[in-house]
Amino acid sequence: MRASAIQDKSVLVTGCSSGIGRATAEMLRSKGWTVFPTARKFEDLELLRQAGFEAVELDVTSSESILTAVDGVLAKNNGVLGAVVNNAGFGMPGAIEDLTRDAMRYQFEVNLFGLQELTNQFIPIFRKQGYGRIVNISSVVGRLSLPFMGIYSASKFALEAVSDALRVELSANHISVSLVEPGPIQTRFSTNCAGQGEEKLNTADSRFGGAYKQYFEKRRNGGMSEDHFRLPPEAVAKKIFHALESSHPKIRYRVTIPAYLGDWAARFIPSGWMDRIMIHHVKNRFS
């Protein structure tokens, strides 16, 4: 489907304290876009402002914060916006049986509910303008569920489903919805996951307690098998740029070899075979 051309090259990018969000903000600005990057923490907002950005405070788990951020961006940009890039995300590792309800809920609050509440604020603006782009940052684990990251995977599976439905619902308005599915990227995500697990998991009472220690050490110190395939965050930013500027933005953009392999496996490998592959993978990972 051909999408309407962006007449105002302005974009809100969430989760810009580092990694994919920061790289995307930098790239889009270099391409002539007016970028409103968001972050939660004061120190991250200050760093963005020192870099010359119109940084916006935003916590996607708070409806009040979302409404304040939306009003602020629209006020700064004469009531219009060309696009929103939903990059902010949160992942907590752990066997599903070891995650509390709050831990499960928070991943969905960040990765789906807050993301969509923010997006819903801009849809009427896009419809009135007659143009708008929505880019949602998913993951290869939104196509292929990963053991010990099962709830994070679930939140990304849900994001994929919502994005597919939203794309059809907005098709008559020529508002595009694209998904970007990165594999392993050189960001702080893996280290942050390890920190969340160490801080919040009750490893002492878990049957996976010993395995968690090794798992977190590998995540922090670059001992994961997928580390060989990591690409810089700019590789994701390039796909986001295409989704924003192409007259025919793709429905899905994969980034890294594991992302392509994961998508292929999800479509063509029978579930029983995939279970055996995952069991072998888990045994290798946890020795």
N, C-alpha and C positions, 0 to 999 in steps of 0.2 A: 504494500500500500504506500502510495506517495504521501508524505507528510507535508503540511504547510510550512513554508519557509519561515525561519525565525526573523522577525522584523526588528526585534530589540535583543541584541546579543548580551543578555544579562542572565546570570545563573546563581542559584543558591546551591552550595555544595556542603553537605553535612559531614561532620567528623574530620575536620581538617587540622587537628593538632599535629599529625605526622602521617607518614605512609601514603596510602593511595589518595586520601583526601587532600593532603598538602601538595602532592605531585600534580593532582588534577587542577587544583586552584592555580598553581604556578603555570602549568601548560596553557590553560584556557586564557589566563591573563596575557600570556605572550602571543596568543592568537587573536587578541583584540576584544575579548569578552570582558564585561564588567562582572567581577566575581564577588559574591558575598559568602565567604567561608565561615563556617560555624565551629564552635568548640564549647565545651562546658566549663573548663577551668580558667580562672582569671589569668594565670601565667601563660597559658596557650593563646588566649585572646590577645594578650599584650604582644607576644611574639609575632602574631599575624599582623597586628597593627603596625608594629615596627617595620615589617616587611612591606608596608604600604597598602594593605588590604582594608576594606570596610568590614572588619570582623563582626560577627553577630553571635551573641551568647544564646546557646540553645541546648536544652536538655530534652530529648525526644520522649522521655518517660513522663514529662509534665505537660499537661494540656495548657496550663497557664503560660509556661515557657514557650510553647509552640505558637500560641496566639500572639504573644508579645513579639516574638521573632518575625512572624509573618507581617504584622503591622509595621514593624520597624523597617523591614526590607522594602515593602511597598511604598512607604513614606519617602524613603531615600531614592526610589527609582520611579517616581511619578505614577505610582499605582499599577505598574506593569512589571512583568517578569517573563523572560524567554524560556527558562527551563529550571528544573530542579534535579539535582543529582543526589540520590539517597545513598550515601556511603557509610554513615555512622553504623557501627555494629558492635556486638558484644558476644563473646563465646566463653563458656566455662566448661572445661573438660570433666569427665567423670562418667563411670558406669551409670546408666539410668537409675538403677536401684539406689545409688548413693546420693542422688540429687534431691534436695528439698523442693517443696512446692514453690517457695519463693525463688529459688535458683532457676527453676524451670520457667516460672512466670517472667522473671526479669529478662531472660533472653528473648522471649516473645515480645515483651514491652518495647525493647530497643529495636529488634530486627524486623518486627512486623507492625505491631499496633501503633507505636509512635510514628514510625515511618509513614504509615498510611494516613494517620490523622494529619500529619504535616502536609502530605500530598493533597489530601482532600480540601485543604484551605486554598490551594492554588488552582484546582480544577475549574472553579467558576471564573477565575481570572483568565485562564487559558481559553476557555470557551467563549468568553466575551471578546477577547482579542482576536480570536480566530486562528491562533497558533499556540504551540507549547510543546515542550519535550519533557518526558519523564524518564529518567535513567535510574534503575534500581540495581545496586550492587549485591548480587547473590554470591554463589560459590559453587565449585564443583560438588561440594557436599550437599547442595540443593538438588542435585541430580542422582547422587549415589550416597546413601547413608553410611556414615563412618562410625564404627564402634568406638565408644568412649568419647565421642562427640555427638551422641545421638540426639540430644535435645537441640543443640545448635543446628544440626542437620535438619531436624524437624522444622525449626523456625525458617530455614532457608527453603525447604520444600514448600512451606506455606507461602512464602514470598513469591515463589515461582507461580503457584496456583493463582494467587491474587493478581499478579501482574498479567497473566494470561487472560483472566476474566476482564480486568480493567482495560486492556488493550482493545478488546472487542467492544466493550461498552463505550469507549471514546472514539471509536473508528469513524463514526459519522461526523465528528467534530474535527477530524484530521489532527488529533493530538496523539503523538507517537509514545509508545511505552516500550522501552528496551531493557533487557536484562544483561548484565555483565557477570560472567561466571569465572572468576579467577581461580587458578590452582594455587600452589605455593608461591608467595610473593615475599620479597625482602622487606618486611615491615616488623613492627614490634608485636604483631598479633600473637605469634607463637610464644614469645616470652611472657606476654600479658596473660595468656591462657594458663601457662604454668604457674604464674603468681596467684591467679584466681583459685586454681585448684589447691595449691598449698595452703592458702588462707582460709578457704571456705569448706573444703571437703573434710568430712570426718574419716580420715584415712586410718585411724587407729582401730576402728570397729569394722572396717571394710574387708571383705575377702580379697580385695585387690590392693590392700595396703602396701605390700612390698613392691608390687608392680608400678604403683603410682609414683613412688620415689624415682625409679629409673626413668619412667615416662616423662616426668617433669624435668629431670636433668637433661634428657635428650632434647626436649623442646627448647630449653634455655640455652644449651650449648651447641646446637647445630648437629645433633646426632640422629636426626630423623632421615629416613630413606628419601623422602621427597625433597630434602634440602638440595640435592643435586640438580633439581629442576627449577629452582627459584629464579624468578625474574625481578628486575627492579619495578617499583610502583609506577614508573613512567610507562611501562608496557600496558598497564591497565588504563592509564590516563589517555593513551592514544586511542583505545577502543571507545572510551567515553566521548572523546572529541568527535569521532566518526558518528556516533549515535546522535550527537547534538547538531552536526552540520550537514550530514548527508541528506539528500532529497529522498533517499530510500533507506532509512535506518534499519538495521537488522533487528530481528526479534531477540536473538541471543548472540552474545559475543563471548567466545572462550579465550582464556589467556593461560598459557603454559601447556606443555605436552600432557601433564596429568589431567588437565581440564578436558582436553579433546578425548583422551582415552576413557575418562570417567563417563563422559556423555555417551560414547560408543558402547561401553560396557552396560550402562543402564538400559540402553535400547535393545541390545542384541544378545547379551549373555543371560541364560536362564537363571532364575533366582537360586536354585539349588547349587548350581556351579558357582554363583557369586558368593553364596554362603561359605563354600569350601575355600574360595580364594581369601575371603575375609578372615576365616579361622586361621589359615596359614599365616596371613599378615599379622594377626594379633599375636600368635605364638612367637613369630620372629621379633616383633616389637618388644614383647615382654619377656623373651627368653624363657 
